[in-house]
Amino acid sequence: MSATLGSIGQAPGDKRWGKDGAVIAPAASRGGSAARPALASARPQPAGASGWRYSTQLNEQLTSAQCAQDYVDDMLSQLQSFKDSLSQQLTQRRLDVDGLNAQRDQLQQSWQRRRDDSAGSLDSRLRLSLGAPSRLNFSARGLDLDNLTSGQPETLVFAAAGGAASAVQVGEGASRDDVLRALNQALGPAGARCELDDSGRLGFSCSEQDWAQLQGSLTVRGGGVRFPGGVPQPLSLEPEAPAMDASSWSMDDHAQVRLTLQDVLRAIARLQQTRTAIDNAIAEARQSISQLSNSDEQSWASGFASDFNARLNQTADFNHLQQLVPAVLGISRYRVLALLSLR
């Protein structure tokens, strides 16, 4: 069965990162209220001889979508309340700055829990990512594709977090595909990858949880053309601006309150777009579950085998292999055949 929820369209105006090779990974668990049932309400009743067929990937994606839905609903409720407070304060001559700051700080704390509370399915731009942990997009100063494929040849040496250094040949004679391939090979061990956006610009991404370490450890050494030679220099990385930054909101006077209100309205609109994407994803998953439950035995087995093989052969992560090996130890071909003969 094909993965129906591997990627969700972004809101207009966002960068879209093509050639996505994200690993399909189980959704991270969420503490407290996140321990929801695995969508029993979405499971169809057994139908015909095939009955219910459980799909691990769909269950993971549905659970992540529901966690994201809970988080977005909570943030919308807080922002609506904050918006009402700001509007009310604008009608008064004296502002309750302490009260507004308390609401703002609570919003910022909730925003900082976004990755955990959404089971890793919402990135910093509130884009929905099911089937793989959310990633953070960033740019790297000096790494422009036109610059890397023209001018004097140069060897750039990248290294991160004590890992082995990797060399990339750039300059005249290097094609765009060659540079992309070489950069991905060099940055892959550090958890980063480079891609082109819809405008053909070079961009980078990494798992959000790897960002802090990558930002402080990625270095480059050149030959004096694009980057200095000698001692490796830290590569300047600039993360994509988040969809919301409550810590920057000020409420010291009426003018600042008006500006904050505009930011809050934009954040509400963005969250509403994300809520729509989540609703569509859940509806799509339930439709896939319905189709899965009505498939015959042979179709289900074929789809499961294809899905299992694709997940196992992901090259960027060994998590699935680590989970699988203990489960299959001691299981031989003959034991499987003996079990099948009991049918």
N, C-alpha and C positions, 0 to 999 in steps of 0.2 A: 504494500500500500504506500502510495506516495505521501510524503510529509506535506500536509496541506497548510500548516501554519509556520513554515520555516522563516518567513519574513513578512512584515507588515509594512504597507506604504507609509511614508513619512508625510508630515504635514507640509503644505506648500511653503516654499522658501527655504526648506532645509537642504543641506547637502545630502546626496544619496551616494553611497559608496558601493561601486559595482564590484564584480568578480568576488562575491562574498564566499569565503571558504571557512566560515565559522563552524566550530565543532558542535555537533548536536549533543548536548550534555543535559543530565538531569537537573531540574530546577532546584535551586538551593532552598533548604527548609526555612520556614519563617517561624519565629517564636510566637508564643501566645496564641492569638486568634488565628494565626496562619495555619494552624494544624486542623484544617478543614477536612471533611470527608472527601474522598476522591470523586466528587461529583456524582454521587449515587443518583441524584435526580436526573442527570443527563444520560444515564445508562438505560438503553431500551430493554424491554423484557425479552426473554428468549423467543425467537421466532423460527418456526419450522424445525427442520432437523439440524440446521447449522447452529442455532442458538446464539448466545452472546459470545463474542470473541473479544478478549481484552487486548487493547493496544497500549503498550507502555508509553510510547511516544505521545499519543494523543492524551493520555491521562496526565503526563507531565506538563504538556502545554496547556491543558485546561486548568490544572491546578495553579500554574503560574498566572494564567489570565485572571482567575478569580482573586488571587492575591493582589494583582495589579488593580483590579476593579475595586477591591476594598480600600486600597491605599488612595486611589484617585477620588473615591467618594468622600473619604475622610478629609483630604486636602481641600476639596471643593467646599465642604461644610465649613471648615475653618476660614477659608478665604472669603466666603460669603458673609460670615459673621464679622470678619475684619473689615470688609468693604462697608457694611452697614455702620460699623463704629466710626470709620473715617468720614462717611457721608454725614453722620450726625454731628461729629466734631466740627465739621466745616460750617455748620449753622450756628455755632456758639462763638462767643467772643474769646473765651478762655479754653485752651486745649488741655485735655487730660493726658499729658505726655507720658506719664508713668504707665497708665493703663494701656495706651496704644503700644508702647514699647514692650510691655509684657505679652500682648497678643502677637506682636512681630516676632519676639524671641521664641514663642511656642511654635510658630509657623516654621521658623528656621530649624528648630530641633526636629520637627516632623520631616522637613525636607532632607535633613542629614540622614534620616533613617530610610530614605527612599529605596536604596538598593536592597536592604534586608527585608523591609516590609512588602516590597513588590516581588520577592523571590528572585531578584536579579533580572526581572523582565522589563524594567523601565530604565532607560538611560538618562543622562543628565539633561537631554533635550525633550524628555517625556515621549520618546519613540518606543514603541512596543517591540520587544524582541523575544519570541518564544522558541524554545528548542535550543537556545544557546545563551550564555550569560551576556548581559548588556556590555557594550564596548564604548570606549571614550574616543572620539575623534580628535586629532591634534595635527598641528603643522610643525614643521621643523625648519628653522631659519637656515637659508643657504641651500636647501634641497628643493630646487625648482627643476621640473623636468626639462624645460628648454635649456636651462643652464647646464644640466647634466649630460645633455646629448649634443652639445656644441662647444666650441672653444678648444683650448689646449687639452690634450689627454692628461689624465691624472688618476692616481690610485688613492681611493678613500678607504681608510681602515676603521671599522666600527667595532666597538666592544661595549659590553654592559655587565654590571654586577659580577665582575671577576670571571666572566665567561671567555671563551676563546675568541680572539679577534678574527674578523672576516673582512676580506678586501673586496672592493667593488671598483671596476674599471669604468671611468666616465670620460666624457669629452667627445670630440669629433670622432666619428666612426662607431660610436655606441648607439644602437637603436633604442627606441622607447621601450620595446618589449624586453630587450636585454637588460636595460637599467632596472625596470620593474622586477624582473626575475632575480637579478643579483641583489637588489635591496631586500627583497623578501627573504632570500636565503641568508643574508647577513643579519637581519633584524629578527627573523623568526625565532631563534633560540632565546631572545630576550622577551618574547611574548608579543611582539609588535608585528604589524604587517602594513604594507603600503598598497594603495589602490588609487584609481582615478575616479573623480566625481563626474557628474554629468557634463561639466564644462571642460573636462579633460585635464583638470588641475591635479597635481600630485598631493595626496593626503595620506595620513597615517592613522592607525587605530590600535588600541590594546584593550585588554580586559580592564574594567574599572578598578578592580582590586590590585592590578599590577601597576597602575599609573604612578603611585608615589615612588616606588622603587625605580621604575624606568626613568622617571623625570630626573632623578638625582644621580643616575649611574651611566646613562648612555653617553659615550664619548666618540669623537671622530678625530682622525689624523689625516691630513692631506699632504700635498707636495708643494704647497705655497701658491697654488692657483686659486682654488675655491676655498680651501681651508689651510691653515698654517701647518707646516711640518713640525718635526721634533716631538715634543710632549703632547699626548692626546688632549684635546680640549673638550669640555662638556658641550654637548649639542643643545642648543636653545630650543626648547619645545614649548608650544603654546596650545593649551587645551581649548576646545570649542566652548564658547560661552554657555553657561547653563540656562535652562528655560526660566529659572526663577532664582533670585538671590535676595532673600528677605533681609540679610545682614546689611545690605546697602541702603535700606529704606530709612529715611529720617522723618521725624515728626515734630521738629522743634518750633515750627511756625506754620501758618496756614498755607503758604506757598509750597512748603515741603510736603504737607499732607496731600495737597492736590496732585503733586507729582507721584507720590506713593500710590494714590488711588488709581492713577493711570496704569502703573505697573501691576497693581492687583487685578485690574480689569483684563489686562493682557494675559496674566497668569491664569485667570479663570477661563478665558477663551481657549487657551492652549490645553488646559486640563479637559475641557469639554470635547475638544477634538480627539484627545487620547481616549476619553471614555467611549466615544463612537467607534474608534478603532478596536477597542477591547470587545465591545458588544458584537461587532462584525466577526471578530476572531472566534468568539465563543459560539456564535451561530454556525460558523463554518465547521467548527470542530464537531458540534452536535450532528450536523448533516453527515459528516464523515463517519461518525459513530453509527448512525442509522444505516448507512450503506454497508458498513463493516458487519453489522449484526445480521444483515440479510444476505450476505455473501455465502456461497456454498463452500463446502469443506476444502475443495481443491484450490479455489480462488483465495480463500483465507490463508492456506498454508503457503501458497506461492508468494502472496504479499508479505506475510510475516518473514519468510526466508530472505526476501529481497531487502526488507527494512533492517533486519538483524545484521545481514552482511554489510550493508552500507554503514551502519552505526559502528560496527566492529572495525572497519577498515579506514576509519578516520585517521589521518597521519599526524595531526597536530597535537594529539593528546592521548595519554595512555590510561586515562581514568576508566574507560570502558573495559579495557583489557584487564586492569587490576580487579575490577568487579567480577569479570567473567571467569577468570582462571580458577579461583577457589571453588566456584560453583560446578565446574565440569571436571575437577580432579577425580579420578577413579571411574569416570563414566567411559565405557568402551563402546565401540560400534556394536558388539554382540549384545550388550545389555540393552541398548536402544532397540535393536531388532527384536529382542525377546519381549520387550514391553509392547512394541507395535503388534506383535503376534497375538497378544491377548485381546485385541479388539474383535 
